[in-house]
Amino acid sequence: MVGRSRAWRPLLVVVAAVALALGLSACGGGGGGGGSSSTAAVTLKLAYVTPEAHPYGQAVDFFAQKVKELSGGKLAITGLPSYQAGDIALLNEVKGGSLDMGSVSAAVWGTVGVHSFDALQLPFLLTSYPLEGQVIGGDIGTEMLKGATDFGVVGLAIHEGGLRKPLG
């Protein structure tokens, strides 16, 4: 989450490197899945349901910039904000190959039978952003991401929406 925790920055750099490796190996050197006028050898579309000004959009923009830098401009990520069909449709379109990439809330995964992210929705379990960064960027997060494989997609990183602290 850009702006709230610096813990995302190293994670996004790692994710960008993984995306570069996966993107180049999956797409080869050809035109890629995007319709961008970029001069990148491969352009991938990354959809998400929030507006670009939302922290998710800011994180996607940061990720896209890091991918561009680390690939020397050979791989580009085009953000598709405000995806209208919702998170579940977004997941299904990534799974089906209609979209290259997507960022969805951890809360949505349970609706498609993936429960490895459920703990991230519990109030008071993660009590600080440094702890959240350690969990999602460490071994626990790596194990959580394996649940995405059960759904038929590859999880690159956990793009969580913040700590849960209910008010009453």
Residue pairs with C-beta under 8 A, 6 or more apart in sequence:
1 8
1 55
1 59
1 129
1 159
1 160
1 161
1 162
2 8
2 55
2 58
2 59
2 62
3 55
3 58
4 55
4 129
4 162
5 129
5 130
5 132
5 133
7 129
7 130
7 132
7 133
7 134
7 137
8 59
8 62
8 133
9 62
10 137
11 133
11 136
11 137
11 157
12 59
12 62
12 63
12 66
12 157
13 66
13 70
14 137
14 157
15 63
15 156
15 157
16 63
16 66
16 67
16 69
16 70
17 70
18 156
18 157
19 44
19 63
19 67
19 75
19 77
19 101
19 156
20 67
20 70
20 71
20 75
22 154
22 156
23 32
23 42
23 44
23 67
23 75
24 42
24 71
24 74
24 75
27 33
27 42
27 44
29 41
29 42
30 41
30 42
31 42
31 43
32 40
32 41
32 42
32 43
32 44
32 76
32 100
33 43
33 44
33 45
33 99
33 100
34 43
34 44
34 45
34 76
34 78
34 100
35 43
35 45
35 78
36 43
36 76
36 78
38 76
38 78
39 73
40 68
40 71
40 73
40 74
40 75
40 76
41 74
41 75
42 74
42 75
42 76
43 75
43 76
43 77
43 78
44 75
44 76
44 77
44 78
44 100
44 101
45 77
45 78
45 80
45 99
45 100
45 101
46 60
46 63
46 64
46 77
46 78
46 79
46 80
46 100
46 101
46 102
46 103
47 79
47 80
47 83
47 90
47 93
47 94
47 99
47 101
47 102
47 103
48 56
48 57
48 60
48 79
48 80
48 81
48 83
48 90
48 102
48 103
48 104
49 56
49 82
49 83
49 86
49 87
49 90
49 104
50 56
50 57
50 81
50 82
51 57
51 81
51 82
52 58
52 60
52 61
52 79
52 81
52 82
54 81
55 161
55 162
56 103
56 159
56 161
57 79
57 81
59 103
59 159
60 77
60 79
60 81
60 103
61 79
63 77
64 76
64 77
64 78
64 79
67 75
67 76
67 77
68 75
68 76
68 77
77 101
80 99
83 89
83 90
83 102
85 93
87 104
87 105
87 108
88 108
88 111
88 112
90 99
90 102
90 104
91 102
91 104
91 108
91 109
91 112
91 151
91 153
92 112
93 99
93 102
94 100
94 101
94 102
94 153
95 151
95 152
95 153
101 156
103 159
105 161
106 117
106 118
106 120
106 121
106 158
106 160
106 161
107 117
107 121
109 115
109 116
109 117
109 118
109 147
109 148
109 151
110 117
110 118
112 151
113 150
113 151
114 147
114 148
114 150
114 151
115 147
116 143
116 144
116 145
116 146
116 147
116 148
117 144
117 147
117 158
119 125
119 144
120 126
120 136
120 144
120 158
120 160
121 164
122 164
123 164
123 165
123 166
124 164
124 165
125 164
126 132
126 135
126 163
127 163
128 163
129 163
132 160
132 163
135 141
136 144
136 157
136 158
136 160
141 157
141 158
144 155
144 158
145 155
145 156
145 157
145 158
146 155
147 155
148 154
148 155
149 155
